[in-house]
């Protein structure tokens, strides 16, 4: 014999359990959705932080600010070449030519000094050779000179130094 579902106590218990289960499962679904949403939010925040740590914003320091300030000052003080007047150009050209003349004159002076020094050494070497030729090795001066020349590589070099000392 079959009973209608409303009258059967087993069916009513089964229906109430089904309702309770469905009510419990619905909030669980909401909780699962909330958990998924929270996880998605946390994941997006983590990705944003990760991107921010890989590309940190440039930090400006006092040195950077000072450098930028100096750069701006130099740019305002810098005169482009197009703005140089003809008078300024002539003045610059004149100064450069004067510096070139001075450099050439200094080079000529040094060259002349070197030539004069070389000529003086050559004359002194000739004098020393003549002096050595006329030196009597058996004289007191010859004996003294032979002792003096022992510390030199050659008698000629010793004679040159000796004659230099006599001139001064």
Number of C-alpha atoms within 10 A of each C-alpha: 3 5 9 8 12 10 9 12 11 11 14 13 11 13 14 12 12 12 12 12 11 12 11 11 12 12 11 12 11 11 12 12 12 12 12 12 12 12 12 12 12 12 12 12 12 12 12 11 12 11 11 11 10 8 9 8 8 6 6 8 9 8 9 11 11 11 12 12 12 12 12 12 11 11 11 9 9 9 10 8 8 6 8 10 10 9 9 11 12 11 12 12 12 12 12 12 12 12 12 12 12 12 12 12 12 12 12 12 12 12 12 12 12 12 12 12 12 12 12 12 14 12 13 17 18 14 16 22 17 12 15 18 10 10 14 12 14 10 10 10 12 15 13 12 18 15 10 14 17 11 10 12 9 10 18 18 15 20 23 21 17 15 16 13 9 8 7 5
